[in-house]
Amino acid sequence: MKQHLIVLDLDGTLLTDQKVISEKTKQTLRKALMAGHQVMIATGRPYRSSEPYYKELGLTTPIVNFNGAFVHHPTDNNWGIYHTPISLDVVHEVVESMHDFNFHNIVAEVLDDVYVHHHDEKLMDIFKFGDPAITTGDLRNYLKVDPTSMLIHAPYEKVGLIHDHLNSVHAEVIDHRRWGAPWHVIEIVKSGMNKAVGLDRVSKSLGISRENIIAFGDEDNDLEMIEFAGTGVAMGNAIDSLKNIANEITLTNNEDGIAELLIDRLKLK
């Protein structure tokens, strides 16, 4: 069997709702590695909060973070670092415009440094993972470098309005997506950044063609990746728009959906 590249989203895909990798899925991925296949992670998370899972699986491949805005190889410094942040001028314009809306908070991340517009303990709990440097205060004053990504946390009824505003005013310079429930968050990266961009770079470096890529996802930040892969797999818990374009649909993240498909596809029993 030809060598395959197995690409894993984290939340809602590789991880159960308890944010752990099930034993069956872990053992199946190890069997895939032993059979000569490659396994990698492609996530919207920063590296600091995906590193524990990278190490738990014993991976030695590059990783895609921030939905493609940061791609690097944790175990090979010579592979290269590909960081594509948002222009600071654009960030200031977005922050300025958000004051016309009833938003809760804005967060900017510069790789593993976090900048929070308003102090918010509940939101901070999400970003404390990996012990980053956190700065609190008006981003227009405290953020001095181009950020990797931005997050806008807003009341549910305002998310659509903000989404429309970003589309009409900033569509040429940024891409943005909505997080799944329970967080009503819009995530922003530089225009053209998505997981498929990072996956293309990694797969070429590994010498694995698109038809031999099996990618798993569940949310709208997986759409381009699922389309790019030779076999794009939607989890059973995935949003309908992802299921509609996927080549296959497997069981949910709580039912070892990744393991079940790989056992069948790669004959890993």
C-alpha positions as CSV (number, residue, x, y, z in Angstrom):
1,M,0.0,0.0,0.0
2,K,1.2,3.5,-0.9
3,Q,2.3,5.8,1.9
4,H,-0.6,8.0,3.1
5,L,-0.6,11.3,4.9
6,I,-3.3,11.3,7.7
7,V,-4.3,14.9,8.6
8,L,-6.1,15.5,11.9
9,D,-8.1,18.5,13.1
10,L,-8.1,18.6,16.9
11,D,-11.3,19.9,18.5
12,G,-14.4,17.9,17.6
13,T,-12.2,15.5,15.5
14,L,-9.2,13.9,17.1
15,L,-10.3,14.9,20.5
16,T,-13.4,13.7,22.3
17,D,-15.7,16.2,24.0
18,Q,-13.5,15.7,27.1
19,K,-10.5,17.0,25.1
20,V,-8.6,13.7,25.1
21,I,-7.5,11.2,22.5
22,S,-9.3,8.0,23.0
23,E,-7.2,4.9,23.5
24,K,-8.6,3.2,20.4
25,T,-7.8,6.1,18.1
26,K,-4.4,6.5,19.6
27,Q,-3.5,2.9,19.0
28,T,-4.9,3.0,15.5
29,L,-2.7,6.0,14.7
30,R,0.3,4.3,16.1
31,K,-0.4,1.3,13.9
32,A,-0.6,3.6,10.9
33,L,2.8,5.1,11.8
34,M,4.3,1.6,12.2
35,A,2.8,0.7,8.8
36,G,4.8,3.6,7.2
37,H,2.2,6.2,6.9
38,Q,2.6,9.8,8.1
39,V,0.4,11.6,10.6
40,M,0.1,15.3,11.1
41,I,-2.1,17.9,12.9
42,A,-3.8,20.8,11.2
43,T,-5.7,23.1,13.7
44,G,-6.9,26.6,14.4
45,R,-5.2,26.4,17.8
46,P,-1.8,28.0,18.5
47,Y,1.2,25.6,18.8
48,R,1.4,25.9,22.6
49,S,-2.1,24.3,23.0
50,S,-1.6,21.6,20.4
51,E,1.9,20.5,21.4
52,P,0.7,18.1,24.2
53,Y,-1.3,16.1,21.6
54,Y,1.6,16.2,19.1
55,K,3.9,14.7,21.7
56,E,1.3,12.2,23.0
57,L,1.1,10.8,19.5
58,G,4.8,10.8,19.0
59,L,4.7,12.8,15.8
60,T,7.7,13.8,13.8
61,T,6.0,15.9,11.1
62,P,5.4,19.6,10.5
63,I,2.2,21.1,12.1
64,V,-0.3,23.6,10.8
65,N,-1.5,26.1,13.4
66,F,-3.8,29.2,13.4
67,N,-5.6,27.7,10.3
68,G,-2.5,27.9,8.1
69,A,-1.1,31.2,9.3
70,F,1.7,29.5,11.1
71,V,3.4,26.3,9.8
72,H,6.6,24.9,11.2
73,H,8.4,21.6,12.1
74,P,8.7,21.2,15.9
75,T,11.5,18.6,15.6
76,D,13.4,20.0,12.6
77,N,14.5,23.7,12.8
78,N,15.9,23.4,9.2
79,W,12.4,22.7,7.7
80,G,11.5,26.4,7.8
81,I,9.0,28.6,9.6
82,Y,6.1,30.1,7.7
83,H,4.3,32.8,9.6
84,T,1.8,35.0,7.8
85,P,0.3,37.5,10.2
86,I,-2.4,40.2,9.7
87,S,-1.2,43.8,9.1
88,L,-1.3,45.9,12.3
89,D,-3.0,48.7,10.3
90,V,-5.9,46.4,9.5
91,V,-6.1,45.2,13.1
92,H,-6.4,48.8,14.3
93,E,-9.2,49.5,11.7
94,V,-11.1,46.4,12.8
95,V,-10.8,47.3,16.5
96,E,-11.9,50.8,15.8
97,S,-15.0,49.6,13.9
98,M,-15.9,47.1,16.5
99,H,-16.7,49.9,18.9
100,D,-19.8,50.5,16.8
101,F,-21.0,47.1,17.8
102,N,-21.9,45.6,21.2
103,F,-18.9,43.2,21.4
104,H,-17.7,41.4,24.5
105,N,-13.9,41.3,23.8
106,I,-11.2,41.2,21.2
107,V,-8.1,38.9,21.5
108,A,-5.0,39.1,19.3
109,E,-2.4,36.4,19.3
110,V,1.2,36.9,18.1
111,L,2.3,33.2,18.0
112,D,2.4,32.4,21.7
113,D,1.8,35.9,23.0
114,V,-1.8,36.9,23.8
115,Y,-3.3,40.4,23.9
116,V,-6.7,40.9,25.4
117,H,-8.7,44.1,24.9
118,H,-10.8,43.8,28.1
119,H,-9.9,41.6,31.1
120,D,-12.2,38.6,31.2
121,E,-11.5,35.6,33.5
122,K,-13.8,33.3,31.6
123,L,-12.2,34.0,28.3
124,M,-8.7,34.0,29.7
125,D,-9.1,30.4,30.8
126,I,-9.1,29.4,27.2
127,F,-5.9,31.2,26.4
128,K,-3.8,30.4,29.5
129,F,-3.1,26.9,28.2
130,G,0.7,26.6,27.6
131,D,1.4,29.6,29.9
132,P,1.7,32.4,27.3
133,A,2.6,36.0,28.0
134,I,-0.7,37.8,28.4
135,T,-1.1,41.6,28.0
136,T,-4.5,43.3,28.8
137,G,-5.5,46.6,27.5
138,D,-6.7,48.5,24.5
139,L,-5.2,46.7,21.5
140,R,-4.8,50.0,19.7
141,N,-2.2,51.0,22.3
142,Y,-0.6,47.8,23.4
143,L,-0.4,45.7,20.3
144,K,2.8,46.8,18.5
145,V,3.4,44.0,16.0
146,D,1.4,42.2,13.3
147,P,-0.7,39.5,15.0
148,T,-1.1,35.9,13.7
149,S,-4.8,35.9,14.4
150,M,-7.6,37.9,16.0
151,L,-10.8,36.8,17.8
152,I,-13.9,38.8,18.3
153,H,-16.2,37.6,21.0
154,A,-19.7,39.1,20.7
155,P,-23.3,38.5,21.7
156,Y,-24.9,35.8,19.5
157,E,-27.3,38.3,18.0
158,K,-24.4,40.6,16.9
159,V,-22.2,38.0,15.3
160,G,-24.1,38.1,12.0
161,L,-23.9,41.8,11.8
162,I,-20.1,41.8,12.6
163,H,-19.7,39.0,10.0
164,D,-21.4,41.2,7.4
165,H,-19.4,44.2,8.3
166,L,-16.1,42.4,7.9
167,N,-17.2,41.0,4.6
168,S,-18.2,44.4,3.2
169,V,-15.2,46.5,4.6
170,H,-12.2,44.1,5.0
171,A,-12.8,41.2,2.6
172,E,-9.7,41.8,0.6
173,V,-7.3,41.7,3.5
174,I,-8.7,39.2,6.0
175,D,-10.5,35.9,6.1
176,H,-12.9,35.2,9.0
177,R,-14.9,32.3,10.4
178,R,-17.3,31.6,13.2
179,W,-16.5,29.3,16.0
180,G,-18.9,26.5,16.8
181,A,-21.1,26.6,19.9
182,P,-20.9,27.5,22.8
183,W,-18.6,30.4,21.9
184,H,-19.9,33.1,19.7
185,V,-16.6,34.1,18.3
186,I,-15.3,35.3,14.9
187,E,-11.8,34.3,14.2
188,I,-9.7,36.4,11.8
189,V,-6.5,35.6,9.8
190,K,-4.8,37.2,6.8
191,S,-6.7,36.8,3.6
192,G,-5.8,33.5,1.8
193,M,-4.8,31.6,4.9
194,N,-6.5,28.3,5.5
195,K,-5.5,24.7,6.5
196,A,-5.1,23.6,2.9
197,V,-2.3,26.2,2.3
198,G,-0.3,24.7,5.2
199,L,-1.2,21.1,4.1
200,D,0.0,21.7,0.6
201,R,3.3,22.9,1.9
202,V,3.7,19.9,4.3
203,S,2.6,17.3,1.8
204,K,5.0,18.5,-0.8
205,S,7.9,18.5,1.7
206,L,7.0,14.8,2.5
207,G,6.6,13.8,-1.1
208,I,3.0,12.7,-0.7
209,S,0.5,13.5,-3.4
210,R,-2.9,14.8,-2.8
211,E,-4.6,11.6,-3.7
212,N,-2.8,9.9,-0.9
213,I,-4.0,12.4,1.8
214,I,-6.7,11.4,4.2
215,A,-8.0,14.5,6.1
216,F,-10.5,14.6,9.0
217,G,-12.5,17.6,10.2
218,D,-15.7,18.8,11.6
219,E,-16.1,22.7,11.3
220,D,-16.0,25.4,8.7
221,N,-12.3,26.0,9.2
222,D,-11.8,22.5,7.7
223,L,-13.6,23.1,4.4
224,E,-10.6,23.9,2.3
225,M,-8.6,21.1,3.8
226,I,-11.3,18.5,3.2
227,E,-11.7,19.7,-0.4
228,F,-7.9,19.6,-0.9
229,A,-7.4,16.1,0.4
230,G,-7.7,13.1,-1.9
231,T,-10.0,11.6,0.7
232,G,-11.7,14.3,2.8
233,V,-13.6,12.9,5.8
234,A,-16.3,14.6,7.8
235,M,-16.8,13.5,11.3
236,G,-20.3,12.3,12.2
237,N,-20.6,15.4,14.4
238,A,-19.5,17.8,11.6
239,I,-21.5,20.7,10.3
240,D,-23.7,20.0,7.3
241,S,-21.7,22.1,4.8
242,L,-18.6,20.0,5.5
243,K,-20.5,16.7,5.2
244,N,-21.9,18.0,1.8
245,I,-18.4,18.3,0.3
246,A,-16.6,15.4,2.0
247,N,-15.8,12.2,0.2
248,E,-16.8,10.2,3.2
249,I,-18.5,10.6,6.6
250,T,-17.4,8.6,9.6
251,L,-18.6,8.2,13.2
252,T,-18.4,11.1,15.6
253,N,-15.4,12.2,17.6
254,N,-16.8,10.4,20.6
255,E,-17.2,7.2,18.7
256,D,-13.6,6.7,17.4
257,G,-14.6,7.9,13.9
258,I,-11.0,8.4,12.9
259,A,-10.0,4.9,14.0
260,E,-12.9,3.2,12.3
261,L,-12.2,4.7,8.9
262,L,-8.5,4.2,9.1
263,I,-8.8,0.6,10.1
264,D,-10.9,-0.1,7.1
265,R,-9.1,2.1,4.6
266,L,-5.5,1.3,5.5
267,K,-6.2,-2.4,6.6
268,L,-4.8,-1.7,10.1
269,K,-6.5,-4.6,12.0
